[in-house]
Amino acid sequence: MIYGIILAAGESKRMGRLKLTLPLGDKKLIEWVLEAAQWSSLDKIILVIRPEDEEIFKLGECYGAEIVLNPDFRQGMSTSIKAALSRLDLPEPEAGGFILILGDQPLIDFQIINKLIESFSPGKGEIIVPYFKGKRGNPVLFDFCWKDELMRISGDTGGRALIKAYPDKLKRINISSPAILWDIDEEKDYLKIQTYLQHWQRAENSKGKRRTEFE
């Protein structure tokens, strides 16, 4: 079993407004992440949100995610990770791993998620980390054995605490897309990704037209 844990309970402080329901192309921002997870090889999707985010709750249900409410979200990302991991109580033979996916990385596609899964060998204590041109990014896949360690973290800390503490357990995976480095913290990040997506969609539409002309 490989679980996808989408962390979507942030306060959007630097953005100044709720970012996960902002429009991006033909969908809401969080829908891009949910869709990537849905199309991937993940066995189950868990979406961690704030109790008041009813719209994100409904969107998560539409994409088949199990919704986990985190009333302690103000205490940082660690509380969302622990809220999700507390739902994972599998016997060892069934336990595989889990991927921590940031809810504000809309350009992460299912192929990136699948590449992490394909690179993973369950039961070896691996931490699968994506890199683009030598820079570490997200999402990150953890063997199930790291659950207890992550349950002990606190504050606004995610999996990077373990990445720094156990460098010998890392398996670096090279990714050809800079999407693993791009999240949306501020308005300028949102505008940058919006522009990138528009260029990409125009390029894809152009390819489609050319294919049609020669069919």
HELIX and SHEET records of a PDB file:
HELIX    1   1 LEU A   29  TRP A   39  1                                  11    
HELIX    2   2 GLU A   54  CYS A   62  1                                   9    
HELIX    3   3 PHE A   73  GLN A   75  5                                   3    
HELIX    4   4 MET A   77  LEU A   85  1                                   9    
HELIX    5   5 GLU A   92  GLU A   94  5                                   3    
HELIX    6   6 PHE A  110  GLU A  118  1                                   9    
HELIX    7   7 PHE A  144  TRP A  146  5                                   3    
HELIX    8   8 LYS A  147  LEU A  150  1                                   4    
HELIX    9   9 ARG A  160  ALA A  165  1                                   6    
HELIX   10  10 PRO A  167  LYS A  169  5                                   3    
HELIX   11  11 PRO A  178  LEU A  181  5                                   4    
HELIX   12  12 GLU A  187  GLU A  213  1                                  27    
SHEET    1   A 7 GLU A  66  LEU A  69  0                                        
SHEET    2   A 7 LYS A  44  ILE A  49  1                                        
SHEET    3   A 7 ILE A   2  ALA A   8  1                                        
SHEET    4   A 7 GLY A  97  LEU A 102  1                                        
SHEET    5   A 7 VAL A 140  ASP A 143 -1                                        
SHEET    6   A 7 ILE A 127  PHE A 132 -1                                        
SHEET    7   A 7 LYS A 135  ARG A 136 -1                                        
SHEET    1   B 7 GLU A  66  LEU A  69  0                                        
SHEET    2   B 7 LYS A  44  ILE A  49  1                                        
SHEET    3   B 7 ILE A   2  ALA A   8  1                                        
SHEET    4   B 7 GLY A  97  LEU A 102  1                                        
SHEET    5   B 7 VAL A 140  ASP A 143 -1                                        
SHEET    6   B 7 ILE A 127  PHE A 132 -1                                        
SHEET    7   B 7 LEU A 170  ASN A 174  1                                        
SHEET    1   C 2 PRO A  23  LEU A  24  0                                        
SHEET    2   C 2 LYS A  27  LYS A  28 -1                                        
END                                                                             
